[in-house]
Amino acid sequence: MNLRVLRVGSDALLVELDGAEETIAFHAELQRRRAAGGFPSVTEVVPAERTVLLDGVADPGALAAELPGWRVPPLRTPTDQTVTVPVRYDGADLAEVAALWGVAEAEVARIHSATEFRVAFSGFAPGFGYLTGLPERYRVPRRAAPRAAVPAGAIALAGRYTGAYPRSSPGGWQLIGHTDAVLWDPSREPAALLSPGTLVRFVIEEA
Amino acid sequence: MTVTITRSGLLTTVQDLGRPGHAHLGVPRSGALDQPAHRLANRLVGNPATAATLETTVLGCAVRVDRAVTVAVAGAPCAVRVDGRPAAWAAPVRLPAGALVEVGPATRGVRSYLAFAGGIAAAPVLGSRSTDLLSGLGPAPVAPGDVLPLGEPAGPPAGVDVVPTPAPPDPLLLPVLPGPRDDWFTARSLTVLAGSGYRVSPTSNRIGLRLDGPPLERAREGELPSEGMVLGAVQVPPDGRPVVFLADHPTTGGYPVIGVVPAAALAAAAQAAPGTPVRFTPMRRPR
């Protein structure tokens, strides 16, 4: 696997990969090694679009030299541990997304709910996951004017990602539906329903 | 046992050592900005460093206690008063039941820390009682009339007479390790960053120390895909003016990071008032 390691401060590394799939695969391998007791000093592992940040590395020079030699297995199509999220496909931008996709509104729901998603990374707000899985042709732009308040539970599209708003916040994503699932509850373990690496399927919930 | 806020100043928040370990969920680390001062205030009242204190901003705060309790104020120097009478700063002070303790405006620096024996026992969120101003986790900033619970005192107050306190920074000296995206900037930009042109902006907050001064020039155009951010990252937004990320910083960001200030240097940044000159010193990474 092609990767580039950048030093960050005194004890962090930024691992840069060729693409989104490679990043998810590398992150999964890193998590496997951590689960097996590797890198006990590491405090944070933060996946993003094309990078994985490791903070709190005990010997960053040595790990930076070691990482390019890692054998990272490609992502398998897993069969277990898929989180299902019930969705009412009634978002304010459903018609616009249908027009962008060139399909009927009901077809947006069908395509979206037939897709296997994976949480690539989180950010923006606690528990907000960036989910990949939709084919490239369903990429949509952000709204020209962001909304001041996107309701909690909104299911939305932007770029190649699907996101679910854990709580009401400003947002520029195209809203296609909403869920009553509790996406974020810091008193729950795990706090985030959609954490990096999680497989997700949206299921149509009739109004 | 409780305390009641009677004056909250510019901004007073509950802070402990924060909630590191959740950045992958989009959760900032948060925690006291001047950690040595937070630790000292706790030590003076016999608390472990993990106990929560009140972090004030510039104007201090005032708090009434319902029972007798030992308190201490550290961080930015300020006048401390108990029921109107002067009391010691950076030393344990025994309050009688019903007393009002006033943390005055900072005479220098920005943030004072008020510790109570037993610590502020607000409900922890993801293992921390810290107020996180970016994501809204933890208790809201305190307001007059708020009643906060206290924990059980853990140990006897420290028996120290005099504690060393660093003078507020002037200028603020920030060592910086270049990268990870220093190649996004012109070679001249690192020289500009190390120059004498920067001052702390009044728009600074717990998220970042914002700087006024010459813009840093990009060597390349375009957008950087969002990537993980560390504490102390010197991020350069499109206006070219660097921002040093503090405890409530976003966990990911799409603007390039020209360098990283080691965490140990950030306590001084927490005490740098608006207008303070800032001097970055690029360092070489050992080996």
Interface residues (C-beta under 8 A of the other chain):
Chain A: L6 R7 V8 G9 S10 A12 L14 T43 E44 V45 V46 P47 A48 E49 R50 T51 V52 L53 D55 G61 F121 S122 G123 F124 A125 P126 G127 F128 P186 S187 A191 A192 S195 P196
Chain B: P20 G21 H22 A23 H24 L25 G26 V27 V125 L126 S135 L137 L177 G179 P180 R181 P225 S226 E227 G228 M229 V230 G232 A233 P250 T251 T252 V257 V260 V261 P262 R285 R287
